[in-house]
Amino acid sequence: MNEGASVIVVGGGVTGLSTGFWLAEAGVDVLVLDRGVLGREASGRNGGGCAHHPSPLFCEEQRLWPMMDEILGYPTEFVPNQISITTAPDRLALLQRAVENAERQGFTAERLDAPTIREMVPLTGDNVHGGYHFNYGGKANPHRTVQAYAWAIADRGGRVRQNLGATGFRTEGDRIVGVETEAGVLGCDHLLIAAGPQTGRLAAMLDVTVPLLHARAEIIVTEPLPLMRHLGVDGNGLYGRQTLRGNLAYGGGPHEWIETEAQPGGGRPTSPVTASIARRLVELFPGASHARIIRSWAGVVENTPDGRPVLDRPGPWTNLTVGTMSGVGFGLSPASGRALSQLILQGACDFADLSSLRLSRFDRLEPDWAALQGWLPQVAEA
Ligand SMILES: Cc1cc2nc3c(=O)[nH]c(=O)nc-3n(C[C@H](O)[C@H](O)[C@H](O)COP(=O)(O)OP(=O)(O)OC[C@H]3O[C@@H](n4cnc5c(N)ncnc54)[C@H](O)[C@@H]3O)c2cc1C
């Protein structure tokens, strides 16, 4: 088992990579394993949003993002601040609640009226009602960010291996001593499972229950449009960004269930969900109604029963850490990786209270929780 590492991270999405980065930065011998290609799962397919005010990691998320390019040494294309707009008066109250929660944590936002929004976001139209400019949050490029974490790990002497999955674990007493792979068993002093939707399946091999259910979310990308002054504009149930090249990359869901019969076929968009995103994008940005959709993709979002991440060191193991992000993992990754690295190295996080993210909150979860919450898949995946 001499090919292992002091810490083995199973999962090369942003959660595992960020943890690998902070560990390598601290001088730890770390190896990140991914069964596929980095960024092929949700970490490379998301909307790039970095504003999660309900999370205990929110303040650290906001502190770190503006510095990440410098910290990692590679561009993430992070653009700070964002605008949320609404076309319906009743939705403004929802936005206001989010603003108040961020304000309680020391962040500010300005209310915007319709004419100001039309001036700041030229693609909007007469249907805009109002919104907010957040002096926090922002958007980054998911693929650039994955790449930046991976290169930064290598720069610090850490290792990342693609196309090498964990297939099982070796244990001795209350310790995990190795990770089974197609390339043999890799020894470790500590194991982090951060495998996105696969976290529950892998943890179950160690008799640790991580309740997770998966949902499909989709993103569409338009041809490039003239760059707006503000690249991070959400609204109408959509999140996304204008890329530096000018494309609008937007998604919405994942609670849009797909009916197999309703595949329109031919051309784009190719599913009811992408059609819905396209329709809502044109409502949000009437000035983009002429733009063609040049790309679309789906991604799998990992969901815990209460929608909050799990960052924990579950017993009886003395050297196991688990990290899964429940659909908010991209933006939180600088902070979640730092928190997980501290859980691994010192058993606790010194900058955020992670007690609400422990697995024990699910101790009394009903066995049929997914059905009770109405989260049963309605149709089989095509
Ligand atoms: C369409 C979409 C839009 C989203 N928008 C946003 C957003 O705007 N902001 C935001 O914060 N979040 C967003 N999310 C959620 C976010 O992308 C995820 O929460 C985050 O990427 C999770 O990262 P992860 O590293 O935990 O998991 P993943 O990205 O799923 O990575 C897990 C990795 O583990 C690997 N793996 C699995 N099994 C094994 C094994 N046995 N051995 C080795 N490796 C294994 C996989 O190959 C994968 O690379 C979105 C998600 C989607 C799909």
The ligand as a MOL file (V3000), in Angstrom:
LIG
                    3D

  0  0  0     0  0            999 V3000
M  V30 BEGIN CTAB
M  V30 COUNTS 53 58 0 0 0
M  V30 BEGIN ATOM
M  V30 1 C -27.0450 22.3920 -13.5910 0
M  V30 2 C -26.4810 22.6710 -12.2230 0
M  V30 3 C -26.4120 24.0000 -11.7780 0
M  V30 4 C -25.8590 24.2820 -10.5240 0
M  V30 5 N -25.6850 25.5960 -10.1550 0
M  V30 6 C -24.9910 25.8860 -9.0240 0
M  V30 7 C -24.6610 27.2310 -8.7110 0
M  V30 8 O -24.9530 28.1630 -9.4540 0
M  V30 9 N -23.9770 27.4670 -7.5530 0
M  V30 10 C -23.6110 26.4430 -6.7120 0
M  V30 11 O -22.9930 26.7160 -5.6740 0
M  V30 12 N -23.8940 25.1560 -7.0040 0
M  V30 13 C -24.5630 24.8460 -8.1280 0
M  V30 14 N -24.8360 23.5470 -8.4500 0
M  V30 15 C -24.4420 22.4920 -7.5070 0
M  V30 16 C -22.9560 22.2340 -7.5570 0
M  V30 17 O -22.5260 22.0650 -8.8830 0
M  V30 18 C -22.6380 20.9870 -6.7210 0
M  V30 19 O -23.1780 21.1380 -5.4170 0
M  V30 20 C -21.1380 20.7950 -6.6130 0
M  V30 21 O -20.5270 20.8150 -7.8740 0
M  V30 22 C -20.8370 19.4890 -5.8950 0
M  V30 23 O -19.4430 19.2830 -5.9780 0
M  V30 24 P -18.8330 17.9490 -5.4370 0
M  V30 25 O -17.3790 18.0300 -5.6470 0
M  V30 26 O -19.3150 17.7460 -4.0280 0
M  V30 27 O -19.5180 16.8030 -6.3100 0
M  V30 28 P -19.3790 16.4850 -7.8900 0
M  V30 29 O -19.1790 17.6870 -8.7020 0
M  V30 30 O -20.5570 15.6100 -8.1930 0
M  V30 31 O -18.0480 15.6580 -7.9590 0
M  V30 32 C -17.9530 14.3760 -7.3910 0
M  V30 33 C -16.8350 13.6540 -8.1000 0
M  V30 34 O -16.6840 12.3820 -7.4820 0
M  V30 35 C -16.3110 11.4740 -8.4940 0
M  V30 36 N -16.6010 10.1120 -8.0320 0
M  V30 37 C -17.7980 9.5110 -7.8680 0
M  V30 38 N -17.6350 8.2540 -7.4510 0
M  V30 39 C -16.2940 8.0560 -7.3380 0
M  V30 40 C -15.4920 6.9340 -6.9480 0
M  V30 41 N -16.0430 5.7640 -6.6210 0
M  V30 42 N -14.1400 7.0850 -6.9370 0
M  V30 43 C -13.5610 8.2750 -7.3120 0
M  V30 44 N -14.2860 9.3360 -7.7080 0
M  V30 45 C -15.6330 9.2320 -7.6960 0
M  V30 46 C -17.1310 11.8890 -9.7130 0
M  V30 47 O -16.5380 11.4330 -10.9150 0
M  V30 48 C -17.1190 13.4120 -9.5760 0
M  V30 49 O -16.1210 14.0250 -10.3630 0
M  V30 50 C -25.4070 23.2180 -9.6790 0
M  V30 51 C -25.4850 21.8970 -10.1290 0
M  V30 52 C -26.0000 21.6280 -11.4030 0
M  V30 53 C -26.0330 20.1990 -11.8650 0
M  V30 END ATOM
M  V30 BEGIN BOND
M  V30 1 1 1 2
M  V30 2 1 2 3
M  V30 3 2 2 52
M  V30 4 2 3 4
M  V30 5 1 4 5
M  V30 6 1 4 50
M  V30 7 2 5 6
M  V30 8 1 6 7
M  V30 9 1 6 13
M  V30 10 2 7 8
M  V30 11 1 7 9
M  V30 12 1 9 10
M  V30 13 2 10 11
M  V30 14 1 10 12
M  V30 15 2 12 13
M  V30 16 1 13 14
M  V30 17 1 14 15
M  V30 18 1 14 50
M  V30 19 1 15 16
M  V30 20 1 16 17
M  V30 21 1 16 18
M  V30 22 1 18 19
M  V30 23 1 18 20
M  V30 24 1 20 21
M  V30 25 1 20 22
M  V30 26 1 22 23
M  V30 27 1 23 24
M  V30 28 2 24 25
M  V30 29 1 24 26
M  V30 30 1 24 27
M  V30 31 1 27 28
M  V30 32 2 28 29
M  V30 33 1 28 30
M  V30 34 1 28 31
M  V30 35 1 31 32
M  V30 36 1 32 33
M  V30 37 1 33 34
M  V30 38 1 33 48
M  V30 39 1 34 35
M  V30 40 1 35 36
M  V30 41 1 35 46
M  V30 42 1 36 37
M  V30 43 1 36 45
M  V30 44 2 37 38
M  V30 45 1 38 39
M  V30 46 1 39 40
M  V30 47 2 39 45
M  V30 48 1 40 41
M  V30 49 2 40 42
M  V30 50 1 42 43
M  V30 51 2 43 44
M  V30 52 1 44 45
M  V30 53 1 46 47
M  V30 54 1 46 48
M  V30 55 1 48 49
M  V30 56 2 50 51
M  V30 57 1 51 52
M  V30 58 1 52 53
M  V30 END BOND
M  V30 END CTAB
M  END
